[in-house]
């Protein structure tokens, strides 16, 4: 893996350094993503972007100083909000993607790609995404549109314009969702992805006609209704890491962006976590950090 020097809660730049022995690149962090609660002491953050500082054994195609984005070992629930981070998976950062976007991209892109693959989203699919304005939802909308799917996204009324700009048809969530989806879809949606975990699975099953057409990443009561829960590597599933290179390519074409709603320096990390917990949730919150060996242009 590469090791990157500090970046952001969404991206990091890496500093020059020595060769590592982990088989991973280490990246200098400039932006870091906030992780959920864990025993203290704990370094939060799972997403990062930066300049490669070390390249581990077995890593090919990357060298010191390369710009990359990705994520640390998610099973550790953190480790990215630091001067250096060891990435578990990564891709080259395109010039079209800002450091803030890159630092926020890793796990959202992997999760969205994994979910779309498991559902079998392809050209001509009508996909309903419940929770389309958040970090994963906003990425899933764009990646599904890139596959040629027609996407309907749920969200609060104040998020509808944002969802529309992502390429989805916005609808309000809550009671009566099935009727609203039928109105805009002209019938049932083929597939549904629950990102919000807001208790909508029964409605999503009714909308698609079968539990097999619904996938959730946020509602662990899903199996009670026959709905699969996607947990990624923690659940032994095929991963969606290949989505990072695709997202980078789409970014170059102007067809993909990582919505970033707020950026904070590292010394205001507590404010960043508080902002991440508040609405409206339109995209990601990013923490930026100085380069471990000084700023680079």
LINBEL-V731865 format. One record per residue. N is the residue number from 1. RES is the residue in one small letter. D_FIRST is the distance of its C-alpha to the first C-alpha in whole Angstrom. Layout:
N | RES | D_FIRST
N | RES | D_FIRST
This chain:
1 | x | 0
2 | x | 4
3 | x | 7
4 | x | 10
5 | x | 13
6 | x | 16
7 | x | 16
8 | x | 18
9 | x | 19
10 | x | 18
11 | x | 16
12 | x | 15
13 | x | 15
14 | x | 13
15 | x | 15
16 | x | 15
17 | x | 14
18 | x | 13
19 | x | 11
20 | x | 9
21 | x | 9
22 | x | 7
23 | x | 5
24 | x | 1
25 | x | 3
26 | x | 6
27 | x | 9
28 | x | 13
29 | x | 14
30 | x | 18
31 | x | 18
32 | x | 17
33 | x | 18
34 | x | 21
35 | x | 20
36 | x | 23
37 | x | 25
38 | x | 24
39 | x | 25
40 | x | 26
41 | x | 24
42 | x | 22
43 | x | 19
44 | x | 19
45 | x | 17
46 | x | 14
47 | x | 14
48 | x | 13
49 | x | 13
50 | x | 13
51 | x | 13
52 | x | 10
53 | x | 11
54 | x | 8
55 | x | 6
56 | x | 6
57 | x | 8
58 | x | 8
59 | x | 6
60 | x | 9
61 | x | 11
62 | x | 10
63 | x | 11
64 | x | 12
65 | x | 14
66 | x | 13
67 | x | 13
68 | x | 11
69 | x | 12
70 | x | 10
71 | x | 10
72 | x | 9
73 | x | 10
74 | x | 14
75 | x | 16
76 | x | 16
77 | x | 17
78 | x | 16
79 | x | 14
80 | x | 14
81 | x | 17
82 | x | 17
83 | x | 16
84 | x | 13
85 | x | 10
86 | x | 7
87 | x | 6
88 | x | 6
89 | x | 7
90 | x | 8
91 | x | 11
92 | x | 13
93 | x | 15
94 | x | 19
95 | x | 21
96 | x | 23
97 | x | 21
98 | x | 22
99 | x | 19
100 | x | 21
101 | x | 21
102 | x | 17
103 | x | 16
104 | x | 18
105 | x | 17
106 | x | 14
107 | x | 16
108 | x | 19
109 | x | 18
110 | x | 16
111 | x | 19
112 | x | 22
113 | x | 21
114 | x | 21
115 | x | 24
116 | x | 26
117 | x | 24
118 | x | 26
119 | x | 29
120 | x | 29
121 | x | 30
122 | x | 31
123 | x | 34
124 | x | 37
125 | x | 36
126 | x | 37
127 | x | 34
128 | x | 35
129 | x | 32
130 | x | 34
131 | x | 32
132 | x | 31
133 | x | 31
134 | x | 28
135 | x | 25
136 | x | 24
137 | x | 27
138 | x | 27
139 | x | 24
140 | x | 26
141 | x | 29
142 | x | 27
143 | x | 25
144 | x | 28
145 | x | 31
146 | x | 28
147 | x | 29
148 | x | 33
149 | x | 33
150 | x | 36
151 | x | 35
152 | x | 37
153 | x | 35
154 | x | 37
155 | x | 37
156 | x | 39
157 | x | 42
158 | x | 41
159 | x | 37
160 | x | 39
161 | x | 39
162 | x | 35
163 | x | 35
164 | x | 37
165 | x | 35
166 | x | 32
167 | x | 34
168 | x | 35
169 | x | 39
170 | x | 39
171 | x | 41
172 | x | 42
173 | x | 40
174 | x | 43
175 | x | 46
176 | x | 47
177 | x | 44
178 | x | 45
179 | x | 48
180 | x | 46
181 | x | 43
182 | x | 46
183 | x | 48
184 | x | 45
185 | x | 44
186 | x | 47
187 | x | 46
188 | x | 43
189 | x | 40
190 | x | 38
191 | x | 35
192 | x | 34
193 | x | 31
194 | x | 31
195 | x | 29
196 | x | 31
197 | x | 32
198 | x | 36
199 | x | 38
200 | x | 38
201 | x | 37
202 | x | 41
203 | x | 42
204 | x | 39
205 | x | 40
206 | x | 43
207 | x | 42
208 | x | 40
209 | x | 43
210 | x | 40
211 | x | 38
212 | x | 36
213 | x | 35
214 | x | 34
215 | x | 30
216 | x | 29
217 | x | 26
218 | x | 28
219 | x | 32
220 | x | 31
221 | x | 35
222 | x | 34
223 | x | 35
224 | x | 38
225 | x | 39
226 | x | 37
227 | x | 34
228 | x | 31
229 | x | 28
230 | x | 25
231 | x | 22
232 | x | 19
233 | x | 17
234 | x | 19
235 | x | 22
236 | x | 20
237 | x | 21
238 | x | 19
239 | x | 16
240 | x | 17
241 | x | 13
242 | x | 15
243 | x | 17
244 | x | 15
245 | x | 16
246 | x | 19
247 | x | 20
248 | x | 19
249 | x | 21
250 | x | 24
251 | x | 23
252 | x | 24
253 | x | 27
254 | x | 28
255 | x | 28
256 | x | 25
257 | x | 25
258 | x | 23
259 | x | 26
260 | x | 26
261 | x | 29
262 | x | 29
263 | x | 27
264 | x | 27
265 | x | 26
266 | x | 24
267 | x | 28
268 | x | 29
269 | x | 26
270 | x | 29
271 | x | 31
272 | x | 28
273 | x | 27
274 | x | 31
275 | x | 31
276 | x | 28
277 | x | 31
278 | x | 34
279 | x | 35
280 | x | 35
281 | x | 32
282 | x | 31
283 | x | 27
284 | x | 25
285 | x | 25
286 | x | 23
287 | x | 22
288 | x | 22
289 | x | 21
290 | x | 22
291 | x | 19
292 | x | 19
293 | x | 20
294 | x | 23
295 | x | 23
296 | x | 22
297 | x | 24
